[in-house]
């Protein structure tokens, strides 16, 4: 089945010229929202995509640029659309997402759990799971901030979406050489040091055949200064639809 991706934002957590690094993944006539940061509702509005066109949401980790827009989505689905959208996330993220991020704004009489707002679908890392028709995801535990759970995503065995992660060349080589990954969307901090993200200088050390599969996202506002300086890699542009087949 045809699989396409459209970044509704490509910016880092501190970027102001770009929306938060969140995406729409299209599989046939279904749409999966990958992460829902603070700017996601506005970014979707700019694209003319209403919340009722989203068939599921997949969360990578609980930083605000990835989950900060969930409160608005929850209230919109509750009061406007009167439905629960499927929310896919690692089983270990469900409690911290509710208790430490959403509960303060969403808890009210009759609504005291994540499942009161969403059709919660818990995923087990390392186990490929069908989400939408024709769209299978495998969560991979990857390193980001110490002691904070974060998961990158492998879709249909061919497309790797890094979420936020430190430079992990062994993982990237494994995915390409042993698992047949064809396309990689990778977060990229343009400057060193890369304490919680892979940096451009680090990613430039990858072999050329892996670089040629990599598109860079989650970058800062000074991206224009790095045009033509990314080796065989290229930047992802927000709002452009990329075919993954």
Wavefront OBJ file of the C-alpha trace (Angstrom):
o trace
v 0.000 0.000 0.000
v 1.192 3.518 -0.795
v 2.832 5.269 2.168
v 3.590 9.005 2.176
v 4.735 11.467 4.816
v 4.129 15.173 5.252
v 5.942 17.061 7.994
v 3.579 19.575 9.564
v 6.684 20.978 11.242
v 10.408 20.354 11.068
v 11.801 22.560 13.843
v 13.766 21.759 16.952
v 12.268 22.347 20.387
v 13.720 25.881 20.382
v 13.116 26.800 16.721
v 10.814 29.738 16.040
v 10.829 29.786 12.228
v 9.548 26.214 11.946
v 6.748 24.349 13.690
v 7.446 21.476 16.096
v 8.799 18.350 14.453
v 5.520 16.447 13.943
v 4.244 14.606 10.886
v 1.278 13.178 9.036
v 1.851 9.662 7.702
v -0.587 8.648 4.979
v -1.445 5.021 4.266
v -4.063 4.707 1.562
v -6.934 6.906 2.671
v -5.939 6.831 6.358
v -3.837 9.347 8.267
v -1.600 8.843 11.294
v -0.334 11.865 13.245
v 3.197 11.275 14.517
v 3.536 13.290 17.714
v 1.438 16.310 18.620
v 3.544 19.151 19.956
v 2.617 22.612 21.154
v 2.425 23.978 17.615
v 0.658 20.993 16.037
v -2.913 22.402 16.219
v -1.829 25.624 14.488
v 0.293 23.739 11.945
v -2.641 21.478 11.079
v -4.892 24.530 10.764
v -2.427 26.141 8.351
v -2.507 22.970 6.256
v -6.309 22.876 6.291
v -6.331 19.534 8.091
v -9.113 19.273 10.664
v -8.792 16.916 13.610
v -11.544 14.639 12.306
v -9.319 13.729 9.342
v -6.821 12.084 11.698
v -7.359 8.344 12.146
v -4.753 7.792 14.851
v -1.985 9.459 16.862
v 1.404 7.907 17.640
v 3.531 9.358 20.437
v 7.318 8.975 20.700
v 8.021 10.585 24.102
v 6.656 13.146 26.523
v 8.508 16.366 25.745
v 6.202 19.316 25.041
v 7.274 19.702 21.407
v 5.940 16.171 20.901
v 2.865 16.046 23.160
v 2.033 19.662 24.063
v -0.909 19.842 21.644
v -2.680 16.749 22.989
v -4.765 18.699 25.501
v -6.451 20.699 22.739
v -6.973 17.574 20.642
v -8.516 15.778 23.604
v -11.011 18.566 24.263
v -11.838 18.961 20.576
v -12.542 15.240 20.180
v -14.608 15.244 23.373
v -16.735 18.318 22.823
v -16.723 18.937 19.060
v -16.336 15.563 17.398
v -17.678 13.411 20.259
v -15.394 10.516 19.538
v -12.181 8.946 20.794
v -9.308 8.815 18.352
v -6.866 5.889 18.717
v -3.752 6.926 20.626
v -0.806 4.604 20.069
v 2.098 4.710 22.494
v 4.540 2.459 24.300
v 2.937 0.906 27.333
v 5.628 2.463 29.544
v 4.656 5.976 28.388
v 0.966 5.831 29.296
v 1.345 6.644 32.985
v 3.881 9.490 32.648
v 1.924 11.007 29.762
v -1.192 11.252 31.906
v 0.242 11.811 35.367
v 3.043 14.227 34.497
v 1.855 15.979 31.330
v -1.908 15.907 30.715
v -3.688 15.323 34.013
v -3.437 18.904 35.283
v -5.376 20.267 32.329
v -7.675 17.381 31.433
v -8.806 15.911 34.754
v -12.422 16.762 35.631
v -15.508 14.974 36.914
v -15.978 11.822 34.893
v -12.672 12.209 33.069
v -9.811 11.016 35.232
v -7.832 8.704 32.930
v -6.131 8.885 29.571
v -8.662 6.369 28.278
v -11.524 8.762 29.101
v -10.344 10.933 26.217
v -8.569 8.571 23.837
v -8.893 5.039 22.515
v -5.592 4.031 24.072
v -3.637 1.372 22.173
v -0.552 0.258 24.084
v 2.422 -0.965 22.077
v 5.298 -3.192 23.129
v 8.721 -2.060 21.986
v 10.279 -4.436 19.481
v 6.961 -5.994 18.479
v 5.657 -4.937 15.034
v 1.996 -3.947 15.351
v -0.633 -2.968 12.816
v -1.960 0.518 13.482
v -3.955 1.681 10.470
v -4.744 -0.614 7.526
v -1.544 -1.212 5.588
v 0.587 0.498 8.244
v 2.679 -1.526 10.658
v 4.930 0.087 13.249
v 7.691 -1.266 15.433
v 8.787 0.943 18.320
v 12.534 0.970 18.985
v 13.788 2.223 22.339
v 16.420 4.845 21.559
v 18.538 7.110 23.741
v 17.591 10.767 24.099
v 17.571 12.465 27.507
v 19.016 10.295 30.312
v 16.336 8.538 32.368
v 13.520 9.619 30.011
v 11.854 7.019 27.815
v 11.930 7.756 24.087
v 11.021 5.598 21.117
v 11.885 5.830 17.455
v 9.718 4.127 14.852
v 10.134 1.625 12.046
v 7.228 1.626 9.589
v 6.497 -1.317 7.297
v 10.116 -2.481 7.732
v 11.367 0.124 5.230
v 11.025 3.589 6.800
v 12.826 4.639 9.977
v 11.666 7.797 11.788
v 14.083 8.720 14.536
v 11.975 10.857 16.876
v 14.686 12.400 19.135
v 17.870 10.427 19.669
v 21.601 10.717 20.160
v 23.913 9.580 17.379
v 23.619 5.806 17.078
v 25.605 4.681 14.019
v 25.455 0.991 14.909
v 21.660 1.132 14.948
v 21.501 2.931 11.596
v 23.893 0.463 9.988
v 21.879 -2.442 11.405
v 18.637 -1.009 10.060
v 20.032 -0.487 6.565
v 22.298 -3.490 6.146
v 20.373 -6.142 8.047
v 16.762 -4.986 8.028
v 16.522 -3.383 4.596
v 15.508 0.138 5.618
v 15.314 2.354 2.552
v 14.500 5.794 3.978
v 15.540 7.476 7.229
v 14.074 10.703 8.610
v 16.566 11.709 11.302
v 16.562 14.522 13.845
v 19.591 16.750 13.407
v 21.175 19.285 15.718
v 23.184 21.504 13.420
v 25.848 22.393 15.985
v 27.991 20.443 18.422
v 27.943 19.256 21.144
v 25.113 16.778 20.693
v 24.111 15.970 24.237
v 20.603 14.686 23.445
v 20.458 14.753 19.621
v 22.603 13.552 16.760
v 24.595 16.453 15.321
v 25.254 17.220 11.688
v 29.019 16.637 12.095
v 28.271 13.207 13.581
v 25.807 12.256 10.859
v 28.360 13.295 8.227
v 30.582 10.424 9.435
v 28.059 7.855 8.200
v 28.990 5.866 5.086
v 27.810 7.473 1.848
v 25.302 4.737 1.073
v 23.580 5.348 4.421
v 23.780 9.134 4.087
v 21.978 8.877 0.758
v 18.960 7.425 2.587
v 18.867 10.139 5.261
v 16.679 13.249 5.315
v 17.301 15.699 8.124
v 14.567 17.158 10.356
v 14.209 18.727 13.820
v 16.714 21.440 12.940
v 17.226 24.984 14.202
v 16.343 28.332 12.696
v 19.767 28.667 11.078
v 19.109 25.797 8.659
v 19.610 28.103 5.584
v 23.273 28.563 6.536
v 23.790 24.798 6.142
v 22.326 24.336 2.672
v 24.815 22.401 0.562
v 26.791 21.330 3.625
v 24.971 18.083 4.453
v 26.977 15.585 2.432
v 24.722 13.119 0.637
v 21.915 13.868 3.087
v 19.182 16.428 2.467
v 16.846 18.514 4.575
v 13.173 17.659 4.933
v 10.915 20.591 4.034
v 7.769 21.058 6.078
v 4.408 20.612 4.328
v 5.931 18.803 1.337
v 4.534 15.299 0.770
v 7.251 12.671 0.314
v 6.552 9.251 -1.142
v 8.025 6.375 0.871
v 7.467 3.647 -1.720
l 1 2 3 4 5 6 7 8 9 10 11 12 13 14 15 16 17 18 19 20 21 22 23 24 25 26 27 28 29 30 31 32 33 34 35 36 37 38 39 40 41 42 43 44 45 46 47 48 49 50 51 52 53 54 55 56 57 58 59 60 61 62 63 64 65 66 67 68 69 70 71 72 73 74 75 76 77 78 79 80 81 82 83 84 85 86 87 88 89 90 91 92 93 94 95 96 97 98 99 100 101 102 103 104 105 106 107 108 109 110 111 112 113 114 115 116 117 118 119 120 121 122 123 124 125 126 127 128 129 130 131 132 133 134 135 136 137 138 139 140 141 142 143 144 145 146 147 148 149 150 151 152 153 154 155 156 157 158 159 160 161 162 163 164 165 166 167 168 169 170 171 172 173 174 175 176 177 178 179 180 181 182 183 184 185 186 187 188 189 190 191 192 193 194 195 196 197 198 199 200 201 202 203 204 205 206 207 208 209 210 211 212 213 214 215 216 217 218 219 220 221 222 223 224 225 226 227 228 229 230 231 232 233 234 235 236 237 238 239 240 241 242 243 244 245
